[in-house]
């Protein structure tokens, strides 16, 4: 147990919940998702890791039966939450703008991937074989580990997801992150996609300043993504946003 506790204590901030504000400027409605400007706000993690619980008052000569119930931080995953702002713009190749449009009611999707380049014209619901391969690459057993990507994204009911001019995606592997510290399925739906090159993408439909995972907070998006359990490696992710009217 000491070895495990030390591992937890020395772990890099791979499972921190990182709040982001995504500011996006240069994509047309129904265009392809593109990289936003990311502004760091804050991060937070559980203070419980490595702290023991005292059990005292048991007299010698007795056999004491106890039940142990523990909440342990999962360093194999991390979360991103935040807000999305932006406008539609008409730019040239050097990013000079001839006109732009502010959007009062922002419709947006946030996409997260380990890959910097995605084939947005050939993308669909993720195949289980590709999900399982990603699990294996991150050191997870897709069938035996309860927190594998494969077993975590076990739903298939979500709102229609439309990427650019592609047909709507309706039955992708899905989860919904918590609202007010409680499981739910109506908001903050997160879907798994893959493109023509078998690159995995985590997609979430942005809400409009909805109640977040923590009481008293509001966000436009929430998403969880897996990380490696290696203490020497952090799994990096690229962000993309698509906006429209």
Backbone torsions as a table, in degrees:
resi	resn	phi	psi	omega
1	UNK	NA	-36.0	179.0
2	UNK	-61.5	-39.6	179.3
3	UNK	-63.6	-41.0	178.9
4	UNK	-66.1	-41.8	179.1
5	UNK	-62.9	-41.5	179.2
6	UNK	-63.5	-37.9	178.4
7	UNK	-62.6	-40.8	179.8
8	UNK	-66.0	-42.9	-176.3
9	UNK	-66.3	-35.6	-175.7
10	UNK	-90.8	2.2	-178.5
11	UNK	-65.5	135.5	173.0
12	UNK	-66.0	170.6	-173.9
13	UNK	-78.5	56.2	-176.3
14	UNK	-82.4	-18.2	-177.9
15	UNK	-112.9	16.3	-179.9
16	UNK	-70.3	146.8	172.8
17	UNK	-87.0	115.5	-172.7
18	UNK	-108.6	121.5	178.7
19	UNK	-88.5	133.4	-178.5
20	UNK	-129.6	148.0	164.0
21	UNK	-110.2	119.8	-179.3
22	UNK	-98.2	122.1	179.8
23	UNK	-113.3	119.7	-172.2
24	UNK	-123.1	136.5	-170.5
25	UNK	-119.3	-34.1	-157.2
26	UNK	-127.3	51.0	174.7
27	UNK	-131.3	140.2	179.7
28	UNK	-82.6	156.1	175.5
29	UNK	-58.4	137.9	-178.8
30	UNK	62.6	18.7	174.2
31	UNK	-89.5	-171.1	178.2
32	UNK	-81.3	148.0	173.4
33	UNK	-59.3	150.7	179.8
34	UNK	-143.4	168.9	-174.7
35	UNK	-74.1	131.3	178.5
36	UNK	-90.8	171.5	165.6
37	UNK	-85.4	128.4	-175.8
38	UNK	-108.2	124.3	177.2
39	UNK	-109.3	119.1	-179.5
40	UNK	-71.9	135.4	179.4
41	UNK	-113.1	-58.7	-177.5
42	UNK	-166.3	170.6	169.8
43	UNK	-144.3	162.7	-176.7
44	UNK	-155.9	147.6	175.5
45	UNK	-144.6	167.4	-178.1
46	UNK	-66.9	140.5	176.4
47	UNK	-91.1	3.6	-173.3
48	UNK	-83.3	-20.8	-173.3
49	UNK	-60.4	128.0	175.1
50	UNK	85.3	-2.0	-179.1
51	UNK	-95.2	129.4	-180.0
52	UNK	-85.2	165.4	177.8
53	UNK	-115.9	128.7	-176.2
54	UNK	-77.3	131.2	170.9
55	UNK	-123.0	108.1	-174.2
56	UNK	-131.2	172.3	176.4
57	UNK	87.7	6.6	179.1
58	UNK	-89.7	123.5	-178.2
59	UNK	-76.4	149.7	175.4
60	UNK	-63.0	150.6	178.6
61	UNK	91.3	-1.5	-179.8
62	UNK	-110.0	153.0	169.4
63	UNK	-103.1	115.8	-176.4
64	UNK	-101.3	124.2	177.6
65	UNK	-98.3	127.0	-179.1
66	UNK	-134.4	158.7	171.9
67	UNK	-114.8	131.7	-178.8
68	UNK	-107.7	124.4	178.2
69	UNK	-123.3	121.4	-171.4
70	UNK	-127.9	144.6	168.3
71	UNK	-110.2	112.2	-176.9
72	UNK	-116.0	131.9	-179.8
73	UNK	-60.0	134.7	-178.7
74	UNK	-94.1	103.0	-179.1
75	UNK	-79.9	-0.8	175.9
76	UNK	-86.6	1.0	177.9
77	UNK	-139.3	158.5	171.6
78	UNK	-143.7	162.3	-174.2
79	UNK	-128.0	149.6	173.6
80	UNK	-126.2	131.4	176.4
81	UNK	-133.7	153.9	178.8
82	UNK	167.5	-160.2	-175.3
83	UNK	-128.5	158.2	-177.6
84	UNK	-123.7	128.3	171.4
85	UNK	-128.7	162.8	178.8
86	UNK	169.9	-177.8	177.6
87	UNK	-150.3	161.9	171.7
88	UNK	-90.2	142.2	-175.7
89	UNK	-142.2	155.5	175.8
90	UNK	-117.4	102.5	-172.7
91	UNK	-117.3	160.4	170.1
92	UNK	-96.3	-172.2	-174.7
93	UNK	-65.7	-20.6	179.5
94	UNK	-101.0	14.9	176.8
95	UNK	68.1	23.4	170.5
96	UNK	-83.6	134.8	-171.8
97	UNK	-102.5	129.9	173.8
98	UNK	-93.5	-26.2	177.0
99	UNK	-167.4	152.7	173.5
100	UNK	-143.4	165.9	-175.5
101	UNK	-130.6	121.4	171.5
102	UNK	-75.2	149.8	-176.0
103	UNK	-119.7	117.4	-178.9
104	UNK	-72.0	-45.8	179.9
105	UNK	-113.3	97.5	-171.6
106	UNK	-81.2	119.8	169.6
107	UNK	-101.0	125.6	-174.3
108	UNK	-149.2	155.9	169.4
109	UNK	-127.2	142.1	177.5
110	UNK	-109.9	132.4	-179.4
111	UNK	-122.7	138.6	-177.7
112	UNK	-131.9	133.5	-178.3
113	UNK	-150.4	154.7	172.2
114	UNK	-74.6	-9.5	-176.8
115	UNK	-107.1	137.7	-178.1
116	UNK	-77.6	-27.1	-178.4
117	UNK	-116.9	129.9	-179.9
118	UNK	-127.2	140.6	174.7
119	UNK	-84.8	89.9	-174.1
120	UNK	-72.6	-16.7	178.9
121	UNK	-83.2	-14.7	179.3
122	UNK	-132.7	76.2	-176.7
123	UNK	-137.4	142.9	-178.9
124	UNK	-154.1	-171.6	178.4
125	UNK	-61.2	139.9	-175.3
126	UNK	-67.5	137.5	174.4
127	UNK	-79.1	145.3	-179.1
128	UNK	-60.4	-34.6	-179.7
129	UNK	-63.5	-35.9	179.1
130	UNK	-74.0	-38.3	176.1
131	UNK	-62.0	-45.0	-179.5
132	UNK	-64.0	-37.0	177.6
133	UNK	-64.8	-37.3	177.0
134	UNK	-66.1	-40.5	175.1
135	UNK	-56.2	-50.2	-177.9
136	UNK	-60.1	-40.8	-179.8
137	UNK	-63.7	-30.0	-179.3
138	UNK	-95.0	7.5	176.5
139	UNK	83.4	19.1	178.8
140	UNK	-106.1	147.9	173.0
141	UNK	-90.1	113.2	-173.3
142	UNK	-63.9	-20.5	-177.7
143	UNK	-104.1	-30.0	-172.7
144	UNK	-101.7	-29.0	-177.8
145	UNK	-83.5	119.7	-179.1
146	UNK	-59.4	-28.8	-178.8
147	UNK	-100.6	20.8	173.3
148	UNK	-66.4	159.3	175.9
149	UNK	-60.6	-43.1	-176.6
150	UNK	-58.6	-45.1	-177.9
151	UNK	-84.3	-22.0	177.5
152	UNK	-72.8	-47.8	-179.9
153	UNK	-88.3	73.1	-173.8
154	UNK	-105.2	2.0	177.3
155	UNK	-93.3	172.7	178.7
156	UNK	-148.6	17.4	-179.0
157	UNK	-115.3	119.8	179.9
158	UNK	-158.2	166.8	175.1
159	UNK	-65.7	156.5	179.2
160	UNK	-58.2	134.9	177.5
161	UNK	-114.7	116.8	-178.6
162	UNK	-115.2	122.7	-178.5
163	UNK	-112.3	114.1	-177.2
164	UNK	57.8	-131.8	178.4
165	UNK	-97.8	14.4	-178.7
166	UNK	-74.3	157.4	174.4
167	UNK	-61.1	154.5	-178.9
168	UNK	-64.2	138.5	173.7
169	UNK	-96.7	132.5	-169.6
170	UNK	-127.6	-17.4	-174.4
171	UNK	-136.3	47.3	179.7
172	UNK	-81.3	157.2	171.3
173	UNK	-55.1	130.3	-164.5
174	UNK	-141.7	148.4	163.0
175	UNK	-135.3	169.9	168.6
176	UNK	-129.7	125.9	178.4
177	UNK	-74.7	165.6	-170.5
178	UNK	-71.6	155.4	170.3
179	UNK	-125.5	128.7	-177.5
180	UNK	51.6	43.7	175.0
181	UNK	66.2	21.9	-174.4
182	UNK	-134.7	138.2	176.7
183	UNK	-62.9	142.8	179.2
184	UNK	-159.8	175.2	-177.0
185	UNK	-135.5	-1.3	-174.4
186	UNK	-86.6	-31.2	-174.7
187	UNK	-119.7	163.1	174.4
188	UNK	51.2	48.1	175.6
189	UNK	-74.1	139.3	-179.2
190	UNK	-127.2	127.5	-175.2
191	UNK	-117.5	154.0	176.0
192	UNK	-103.7	131.0	179.6
193	UNK	-127.1	162.7	166.2
194	UNK	-143.3	150.1	-179.4
195	UNK	-97.0	-170.1	-175.5
196	UNK	-66.5	-19.5	179.4
197	UNK	-100.3	17.6	177.3
198	UNK	63.2	29.8	177.0
199	UNK	-89.6	127.6	-175.0
200	UNK	-82.7	139.2	-179.6
201	UNK	-131.7	134.3	174.4
202	UNK	-99.3	122.3	-174.6
203	UNK	-120.8	140.1	174.7
204	UNK	-140.4	136.9	177.8
205	UNK	-81.7	124.0	-176.5
206	UNK	-68.9	140.8	173.6
207	UNK	-94.0	178.7	178.6
208	UNK	-111.1	86.6	176.1
209	UNK	54.6	50.8	-176.5
210	UNK	-87.8	158.3	174.9
211	UNK	-54.8	134.1	-175.8
212	UNK	-96.2	-170.3	-177.2
213	UNK	-62.4	-26.9	-176.8
214	UNK	-109.4	134.7	179.8
215	UNK	-52.6	133.9	176.8
216	UNK	84.8	5.3	177.7
217	UNK	-114.6	151.2	174.8
218	UNK	-131.0	142.1	-179.6
219	UNK	-143.1	161.2	171.2
220	UNK	-89.5	-29.5	-179.9
221	UNK	-146.5	152.5	171.6
222	UNK	-140.1	139.4	178.6
223	UNK	-154.4	146.0	172.2
224	UNK	-115.1	145.5	178.5
225	UNK	-138.3	150.5	-176.9
226	UNK	-79.2	158.2	176.8
227	UNK	-135.1	161.2	175.2
228	UNK	-77.1	150.2	177.5
229	UNK	-83.8	-3.1	179.2
230	UNK	-65.2	132.0	179.2
231	UNK	-72.6	-14.3	-176.0
232	UNK	-99.9	-5.2	-172.9
233	UNK	-130.7	135.0	172.0
234	UNK	-112.8	135.0	179.2
235	UNK	-85.7	118.6	-178.0
236	UNK	-90.5	150.5	-178.9
237	UNK	-132.9	148.7	174.9
238	UNK	-106.6	143.7	-177.9
239	UNK	-110.5	142.7	175.9
240	UNK	-135.8	150.3	177.9
241	UNK	-135.5	140.5	169.6
242	UNK	-121.6	130.3	-179.7
243	UNK	-123.0	161.1	178.1
244	UNK	-165.8	177.5	179.3
245	UNK	-78.3	NA	NA
